[in-house]
């Protein structure tokens, strides 16, 4: 997943895959899912993002690794 934020227009985009979106599903005003022709979700666009969420939570990350994954 890649996260893009444009502070000039206050838009956040979460890119979930490399597929090219062919359609859009509007979940609510300013929140859209980009989809393929097979209805696979490949991106999430959030307009006026700073008013809808705490950007600090999405623009920072924590990596947790389970011990069982490395042998």
C-alpha positions as CSV (number, residue, x, y, z in Angstrom):
1,X,0.0,0.0,0.0
2,X,1.2,3.5,-0.8
3,X,-0.2,6.7,0.8
4,X,-0.3,10.0,-1.0
5,X,-1.4,13.3,0.5
6,X,-1.8,16.6,-1.4
7,X,-2.0,19.4,1.1
8,X,-2.9,22.0,-1.5
9,X,-6.3,20.3,-2.0
10,X,-6.4,18.3,1.2
11,X,-6.8,15.0,-0.5
12,X,-5.5,11.6,0.7
13,X,-5.1,8.6,-1.6
14,X,-4.4,5.1,-0.5
15,X,-3.1,3.0,-3.4
16,X,-3.9,-0.6,-2.7
17,X,-2.6,-2.3,-5.9
18,X,-0.9,-1.8,-9.2
19,X,-4.1,-2.4,-11.3
20,X,-5.5,0.5,-13.2
21,X,-8.9,1.6,-11.9
22,X,-11.8,1.4,-14.3
23,X,-14.6,2.6,-12.0
24,X,-15.4,4.6,-8.9
25,X,-17.8,3.8,-6.1
26,X,-18.8,6.8,-4.0
27,X,-19.2,5.7,-0.4
28,X,-20.1,9.1,0.9
29,X,-19.5,12.7,-0.1
30,X,-15.7,12.9,-0.8
31,X,-14.9,9.3,0.0
32,X,-14.5,7.1,-3.2
33,X,-13.3,3.6,-3.9
34,X,-11.4,3.1,-7.2
35,X,-12.2,-0.3,-8.6
36,X,-11.3,-2.6,-11.5
37,X,-13.9,-4.1,-13.9
38,X,-14.0,-7.1,-11.6
39,X,-14.9,-4.9,-8.7
40,X,-11.5,-5.3,-7.0
41,X,-10.7,-2.3,-4.8
42,X,-7.4,-0.7,-5.9
43,X,-7.6,2.7,-4.3
44,X,-9.3,4.9,-1.8
45,X,-9.6,8.6,-2.2
46,X,-10.6,10.9,0.6
47,X,-11.3,14.6,-0.2
48,X,-11.1,17.2,2.6
49,X,-9.2,14.5,4.5
50,X,-8.0,16.6,7.4
51,X,-11.7,17.3,8.3
52,X,-12.6,13.6,8.1
53,X,-9.7,12.0,10.0
54,X,-6.6,12.6,12.0
55,X,-3.9,12.7,9.3
56,X,-1.1,11.9,11.8
57,X,-2.5,8.4,12.2
58,X,-2.3,7.6,8.5
59,X,0.9,9.5,7.6
60,X,2.9,7.6,10.3
61,X,3.3,3.9,10.6
62,X,4.3,1.1,12.9
63,X,5.7,-2.2,11.8
64,X,5.0,-5.3,13.9
65,X,6.7,-8.6,13.1
66,X,5.7,-11.9,14.6
67,X,8.6,-14.1,15.7
68,X,7.1,-17.1,14.0
69,X,7.5,-15.5,10.6
70,X,11.3,-15.9,10.6
71,X,12.7,-19.3,10.8
